[in-house]
Amino acid sequence: MAYWLFQGNPKYYRVLDAIREFNQMPWLVTRYAKVIAVGDGVLVWISGEKSGIYALAEVIEPPQVLEKIPDLKYWADPSRSSGKVQAVIRFTEKLLVNPLLRSELTKDPVLKSLLVIRAPNATNFKVINEEWKRVLELRI
């Protein structure tokens, strides 16, 4: 089992609405498509002014080009998702009321090293076991 962080940008996608309204949803995979697998854990990160971890999820369908895109109306420009590789994730925990914000994570001795904090210009990031375990500790 591997762990990932999937980042969503509210400029392009209504991420908060989608987390609220879906139990499972597709997520764009721009890298690591050959290694992201069913059962992998996912931290869902929203970028922007209040960036941070807003949900935990697991991959339930491997990365692939989807024929039917159930969240098309959430995209500011739907063409950004058509014909693109996506993994389907199922939310295991939503942190909408109490997200783990970047402003706090940068002070954490383990999570300050998350790749999304150091180099945020991507959609999919590897997360090491120690980082995953620390998020599980903090969300309680």
KEVEXZA-808488 format. One record per residue (C-alpha): residue in three letters; x, z, y. Coordinates in Angstrom, 2 decimals, always signed. Example, Ala and Ser with C-alpha at 12.3 -4.5 7.8 and 13.67 -1.06 7.14 Angstrom:
<pts>
  aa      px      pz      py
 Ala  +12.30   +7.80   -4.50
 Ser  +13.67   +7.14   -1.06
</pts>
This chain:
<pts>
  aa      px      pz      py
 Met   +0.00   +0.00   +0.00
 Ala   +1.22   -0.91   +3.47
 Tyr   +0.11   +0.16   +6.94
 Trp   -0.57   -1.97   +9.99
 Leu   -1.64   -1.75  +13.58
 Phe   -4.05   -4.46  +14.74
 Gln   -4.24   -4.83  +18.50
 Gly   -7.27   -6.13  +20.39
 Asn   -7.29   -7.18  +24.02
 Pro  -10.52   -6.54  +25.96
 Lys   -9.71   -9.51  +28.21
 Tyr  -10.38  -11.82  +25.24
 Tyr  -12.67   -9.80  +22.98
 Arg  -15.27   -7.04  +23.38
 Val  -13.32   -4.70  +21.10
 Leu  -15.13   -1.44  +21.89
 Asp  -18.55   -3.04  +21.34
 Ala  -17.42   -4.51  +18.03
 Ile  -16.05   -1.18  +16.78
 Arg  -19.32   +0.50  +17.77
 Glu  -21.58   -2.12  +16.21
 Phe  -19.78   -3.21  +13.03
 Asn  -18.88   -1.34   +9.85
 Gln  -16.61   -4.21   +8.89
 Met  -15.32   -7.19  +10.82
 Pro  -12.69   -9.92  +10.81
 Trp   -9.47   -9.42  +12.73
 Leu   -7.08  -12.13  +13.84
 Val   -3.82  -12.22  +11.89
 Thr   -1.05  -13.96  +13.80
 Arg   +1.84  -12.74  +11.66
 Tyr   +2.42  -11.00   +8.30
 Ala   -0.46  -12.97   +6.72
 Lys   +1.46  -13.29   +3.46
 Val   +2.00   -9.53   +3.13
 Ile   -1.19   -7.94   +4.53
 Ala   -3.22   -7.08   +1.44
 Val   -6.54   -5.62   +0.36
 Gly   -6.33   -1.82   +0.45
 Asp   -3.76   -1.67   +3.25
 Gly   -4.43   +0.83   +6.04
 Val   -5.02   -0.33   +9.61
 Leu   -4.79   +1.43  +12.97
 Val   -7.03   -0.36  +15.47
 Trp   -5.40   -0.42  +18.91
 Ile   -7.08   -1.51  +22.12
 Ser   -4.77   -2.69  +24.89
 Gly   -5.31   -2.24  +28.60
 Glu   -5.58   +0.66  +31.02
 Lys   -6.74   +3.17  +28.38
 Ser   -4.78   +1.70  +25.50
 Gly   -4.56   +3.55  +22.23
 Ile   -5.88   +3.95  +18.70
 Tyr   -9.67   +3.69  +18.59
 Ala  -10.29   +3.42  +14.84
 Leu   -8.80   +3.58  +11.38
 Ala   -9.68   +0.93   +8.84
 Glu   -8.70   -0.68   +5.59
 Val   -8.23   -4.32   +4.71
 Ile  -11.09   -5.43   +2.42
 Glu  -10.45   -9.19   +2.39
 Pro   -7.00  -10.79   +2.60
 Pro   -5.97  -12.96   +5.55
 Gln   -7.57  -16.38   +5.37
 Val   -9.39  -18.91   +7.51
 Leu  -13.01  -17.78   +7.48
 Glu  -15.84  -20.31   +7.28
 Lys  -18.36  -17.99   +8.90
 Ile  -17.28  -15.79  +11.81
 Pro  -19.79  -12.94  +12.25
 Asp  -18.36  -11.69  +15.54
 Leu  -18.16  -14.97  +17.44
 Lys  -20.33  -13.70  +20.32
 Tyr  -17.78  -10.93  +21.03
 Trp  -15.08  -13.44  +22.01
 Ala  -14.77  -14.37  +25.70
 Asp  -13.69  -17.81  +24.43
 Pro  -15.00  -18.34  +20.85
 Ser  -12.50  -21.15  +20.26
 Arg   -9.76  -18.48  +20.11
 Ser  -11.01  -17.43  +16.67
 Ser  -12.24  -20.69  +15.12
 Gly   -9.95  -22.04  +12.44
 Lys   -7.60  -19.05  +12.72
 Val   -6.41  -16.77   +9.93
 Gln   -8.27  -13.46   +9.87
 Ala   -8.37  -10.42   +7.60
 Val  -11.62   -8.54   +7.13
 Ile  -11.33   -4.81   +7.77
 Arg  -13.76   -1.96   +7.11
 Phe  -13.74   +0.99   +9.45
 Thr  -13.02   +4.29   +7.72
 Glu  -13.05   +6.33  +10.92
 Lys  -14.02   +5.53  +14.49
 Leu  -12.28   +7.46  +17.27
 Leu  -14.40   +6.15  +20.14
 Val  -15.12   +9.61  +21.56
 Asn  -11.58  +10.88  +21.09
 Pro   -9.15   +7.95  +20.90
 Leu   -5.44   +8.61  +20.50
 Leu   -4.33   +7.29  +23.87
 Arg   -0.97   +5.66  +24.54
 Ser   -0.34   +8.14  +27.36
 Glu   -0.31  +10.95  +24.77
 Leu   +1.33   +9.00  +21.95
 Thr   +4.40   +8.28  +24.10
 Lys   +5.02  +12.05  +24.15
 Asp   +4.78  +12.43  +20.37
 Pro   +8.19  +12.58  +18.62
 Val   +7.02  +10.26  +15.81
 Leu   +4.48   +7.94  +17.45
 Lys   +6.47   +7.20  +20.60
 Ser   +8.34   +4.71  +18.40
 Leu   +5.27   +2.64  +17.44
 Leu   +6.17   -1.02  +17.90
 Val   +3.05   -1.59  +20.01
 Ile   +4.40   +0.93  +22.53
 Arg   +7.91   -0.53  +22.60
 Ala   +7.01   -4.24  +22.46
 Pro   +3.23   -4.72  +22.85
 Asn   +3.03   -8.52  +22.94
 Ala   +1.57   -9.23  +19.49
 Thr   -1.62   -8.80  +17.48
 Asn   -0.30   -7.33  +14.23
 Phe   +2.41   -4.69  +13.85
 Lys   +3.99   -2.90  +10.89
 Val   +3.43   +0.86  +10.76
 Ile   +5.74   +3.06   +8.70
 Asn   +4.44   +5.83   +6.40
 Glu   +5.62   +8.58   +8.76
 Glu   +3.66   +7.06  +11.67
 Trp   +0.52   +6.65   +9.55
 Lys   +0.68  +10.28   +8.37
 Arg   +1.19  +11.50  +11.94
 Val   -1.92   +9.64  +13.14
 Leu   -3.91  +11.25  +10.32
 Glu   -2.69  +14.67  +11.49
 Leu   -3.56  +14.05  +15.15
 Arg   -7.05  +12.66  +14.66
 Ile   -8.35  +15.93  +13.20
</pts>
